[in-house]
């Protein structure tokens, strides 16, 4: 094994699968990929892993009223296993997938069945388009299916599942090993963290990395959902998501049906241009991370999400959508949308009290703050980050393809420098 460069990739999610695949193309590299979760197999949908979040919104007082976003920790869905969040996400290629420089790797497909709500929205809004998804013959294709499974035969690539990394080891300022939860040490010349916008800063903090800015800058695309009752005769065989409405700084996703709620769908309005920032911290080195999303902490984000929701409400007023929607509700208790009235301030207040997210976590180890342009952790040698945590801010699009593109760029740079 002399003469080989030993690479250790921590995390087998979207970025990790690309990194391990690309680095192992070079026979002078020896690559080990460590993934905390299992291998669910080709094209499978995983159970949603959870990350504990305390006070997920951390909303500022609005109109003199402090709104509590639940008591105690809540769970934030992330995919656990080879493929990461591509195991559970919508896999939307949006917008402008034709600008993606690796189209031969992505089986982009749009469904022939738009669904009742999706078809109505497509007819009602000129900005709507059939959603392009990373699917083949209607079946989910994860990043593990595309990048990793075809190359598992390589003798210089080893994939180890069920192996969460809990600590990193160093010789001076150089990272040289990772330690898993069962105490196994994996030695390496270079370590690449691909554990995501929560997992990567958590591991850095747990490993006592002292680079300033770790965990700071966390962002998500905030969203609000309006539940709709679909008129009888709906296409129950259509995909949940088939149509996307892309606007300049926002996006509306019509959901044809909801899990465990037959006869109901939703219009989910999200803000893509985000200024609010949160953070990931680790109060107890041996405990769970504290994740503060801090959504809608700026007036610009509140106003932006309000306008996105107003766009969804406008769709309800169109004849195409009105013909297929019997009623629309603001919450699970059946409060009708008419309760909002025409008062924009009332809508603003509702948005603040009902914000969720698109689950697009980014920017907790930002390039230029925590890493250099090649993903190297500032102040350390042999330690790199390649995942959504290095984005300077949440991208103005669904982050799946940008993460793949980031991993392609970084691995190319590493192999040629």
N, C-alpha and C positions, 0 to 999 in steps of 0.2 A: 504493500500500500504506500511505499515511499514515493514522494513526488506528487502525491495527490493533495489537492486543497480540500479540506474537510469543511463542508457547510452544514450547519444545523438550522433547520427552518422550524420555528415554533408557531404552530397553528396551521391547520389544514383547511382554512376557509377559502374565500374567493382569491385573495392575494397569495396565500400559502401554496395552493395547488398550482398556480401559475409559476411561482418562484421555483418550487421543487422540480416541476417539469422542465422549465427552461434551463436551470443550472445543470441538471443531469444530462442535458444534450451534449455537454462537454465531458469527454471521458477522462479529462484531467481533474474533474471534480468528483468528490464522494459526497453524496447528499443524504441526510437523514431528516425526515419530516416527522415531527411529534405532534399528534393531535389528541386533545383531551377527550373527545367523544369517540363514538364507534364509527365503523363503516356501515352505513345503512344500505349499501348496494346501489346499483345503477337506477337512476330515475326515481328514487324514493323520496317521499316527503317525511321529514323527521318530526319528532315531537319538538315542541318549542322549549328550548332551554331558557332558564330565567336568570337574570342578574338582579340582585336586590338594589332597589333605589329608594332612598328615603326622601319624602316630600318631592315628588318628581317634577312639579312645576315651579316651586318656589316663587309663586306669583307675588307681585307687588300689590299693596293695598289698592283697590280700585273704588273710586267714588266713596271713600270712607269706610268700605266694608272689606274685611280681611276674609278671603275665602280659603278654607282648608281643602287641600286636595287629597283627602283620605288620611287615615290614621296609620302610622307605622309604615314598614317597607311594602313596596309593591314589586311586581315582576315585570321585566322588560323583555319581550320575546327576542331570542336570537337562536339561530340554528346551532345545534351541537352535533358535531361529526364531520367527516370528510365532505367538503363542500360548503361548510359554514352556513351562513344565512341564505345562500342560494338554495338550501334545502327547504326553506319556508317562505321566501320572499316571492313577490309577484314576477320577478325576472323581466321587468319592463326595460326594453331598449328605447330610451326616450331622452331628449328628442334627437333627431338627426342621426340615426344609427348608421347612415351611409358615410358619416365622417369617421366612423370607427375604423382604424387602420388594419384590423385583423378579421375581416368579415368571413374569411374561409373557415375560421374556428368557431363561429357562432351560428348555430342553426336557428336563424330568426324566422318566425312564423306568426301569421295572424290567423285567427280562427274564422271559419266560414259562418259560424253561428254567433251572431252579435248579442243575442239575448234580447229580452223585451226592453229593459231599461237602457242597455247599451245602444241598441238600435234607435231608440227614441232620441237619445242625446246626440247621436251622430246626425240624425235628421234635423235637430233643433239648432246646432251650433256649428258654424263654418270652421271653427278652430278644432273641432273634434276629429279624431282619426282612429281607425282600427288600431288597436295596440299591437305592436310587435313584441313578441315574447321569445325567450330562448327556449324553444320547444321543438320537438321533432314528432310529426304525426300526432300532434295533440298531447304528447307526453313531455313532462318536465325533463329538461336536460341541465344538470347542475354543472358547476365549474369543475368538479371532480370527474364527472363523466367526460367532459371535453378535454381536459388537460392531463389528468392524472392516470385514469384507468388504462388508456392506450399505451402507457409507457411503464407500467409496473414491472415489466419483464427486464428492465435495465438492471444490470448487475451492480451499477454504482448508485442505485437509488433504493433506500429502505424507508418504508412507511410504517410507523408504529402508532396504533390507535389506543385509546384508553390510557393515555399517558400525559396527564396535565403537568406542565412545568411550573414549579413553585418557587424556584430561585435560580439565580445566575451566579457563576463563579468567575473570579478574575485573578490574573497575575499582574500586579500593578494596576494599570489602567486598561489592560487588554482583557476583553471577555474571552474565556477559553473553555467554558463548560456550562451546561444546563442540568439542573437537578429536578427530577420528577417527583411526584407525590409519594411514590413507593421507594424513594431513596436512590434510584439509579442515576448515575452521572454519565452524561454524554459529552465527550470532549470534542472540540471543534476549533478550526482556525478562524472561522467567521460564523457569527450567529445572526440570523435574520428573524426579527419578531414580526409575526403576522397574526397576532391574537385579537386585533380589532380595537376599536376606539375606547373600550372599557378594559379589555384584557391586557393590552400592551402597556398602558400607563400603570395599571395595577402591578404587573410583573416588575416593571422598572422600579416602582416605589418599594415593592417588597424586597427587591435586590439591593436596596439602598443606593440607587443611582441618584446622584445629586445635581444633575443638569437642571438649571432653573427652567420653569415653565411646564414640567411634566404634569399632565392632567388638566392643564388650564386651556380654555378655549373650546370646550366641548359644545357641539351644536347638533341639532336635529331639525328636520323640516316640520314645523308645527302644523297641525291639522285639526279640523272639526268635521263631525259626521252628522248628516241629516238622514234619519231613517224614513223609508217610504214603504207604504203598503202597495204592492203591485196588483193591478186589476186581474181578474180571473182570465185564464188562458195563457199565462206566462210560459215562456220557453224554459222549462226547468232543467233541460239538459245542456243549456249553454254554460260556458265557463263563468266563474264568478266575475272576472274582469276581462272585458273584450274591447273597450273603447277608452281612450284617454283624451282629455281636453287640455291642451298645452297653451298656456298664456305666457306673457313675458316673464312674470315673476311668480306665477302660481300654477297650480294644476288641479283639475277636478277629475276624480275617478268614480264613474258610476259602477256600483257593484250590483250585479243582476240578482243575487240572492245572498242571504246571510246564513252562516252555519247555525244549525239548530233553530232556525226561524223561518219555516216555510211560508212563502207568500210575501216576504219582506226583502227589500234591498236597501241601498244607501247611496247617497251622493257624498263623497268624501272630498272636501276642499282643503288643499295644503298650500303653504307658503314656501317657495323655493329660495327667495332672497331673504336671508336671515341675518340679523345683527345681534340678537341676544346670545350670550355665551354662558356656559356653565363650567363645571369642573368635575374631575375624578380625583378623589383623595383616598388615603388609606389610614384612618385613625388608629387602627390596630394592625400591626405588621402581619399578624397571623389571622386576621379576620377578613370580613368581606369589605369590598370597596364601598365608599360613600359616593354616590353618583347624583349630582345636582344638575338637572337639565336647565333650570332657570329660564324656561320658555316664556316668551312674551314679556320680557323684562324691559323692553324698549317700546316707546310709542309707535315707532316705525313698524315693528313686527305686529303689534296689535292692530294697527290700521291696515297693514297688508293682509293679514288673515281675515279681517272683517270684510275687505273687498273681495277676497276669494270666496268667502261664504255667501256674500251678496250675489256673486256670479252663479253659485249653485241655486240660490233662491230664485234668481231670474229664470233659470232653466225650468223650474217648476211651473212658471207662468206661461211657458210656451205651449202651443197646442199639441205638439208632438209628444212632449213628456206628460202633459196633463191628461192625454188620452189613455196613458198606461198606468198612471199613479192615482190610487183612490184617496190617499191621505199622506201627509208628511208630518213627522214628529221631531221634536227637539231633544227628546231623551227617551230612556227605556220606560218611563212612566206614562207615555202617551201624550205628552204636552204638545198640542198642535203648533205648527209654525206660525199660525196667525197670532199667537201670543206675542210675537216679536213686534207686530205692528209695522209702522213705517218709520219709527224713530231710529236713526242711525246710532245714537248713543246706546239705545237698548240693545241693538245688535252687537255693538262693541262690548258691552257688559257680558252678553251671553257668550261671546267668543272667549273672553278671558276665563270665564267659569267652566268652559267645556273643552278646553284645548287637550288634544292628545298628540299624536305624532305619526309620521310616516315610517318611523323606526329606521332612520338613515343616520346613524351616529357617526360623527366625523370630528377631526380637528383637535384632538386632545394631546397630540405630540407634534405640534405644527412645524413644518419645514421653515427654517430660518429662526426658529425659537429653540426647538429641541434637537432638530436634525439639520444636516447640510443638504444640498440639492441631490446628493446621491443616497440619502437615507441614513447616513452615518450619524450616530448619536454624538452630539457635541461633547468634547472632553474625554471621549473613550475611543479605543481602537478595537476593531474586529466586531463591533456591535452595530447592527443596522435595523431600521424599521421600514417595513413595506406593507402598509394597509391604510385604511381611510383616516387613521389618526394623524397622518402627516399632511393632509389637505389643509391649506391655510384657512379655509372656511368651507362650509357646506356648499357643494357645487349646485349650480342652477339647473340641475337635472337629476334624474334618478341615478344613484351613485354606482350601480352595478358595473356598467361598462367603463366608467372612469377608473374604478379600482383595478379592473383587468388591464387597462391601458397603462396605469401606473406601474403595475408589476412587470409588464412587458418592457417598459422603458428602463426601469431600474436594473433588471437582470441583464439587459443588453449593455448598459453602462458598466456593470460589475465585470462582465465577461471580456470587455474590451479595454479595461483600465486596470 
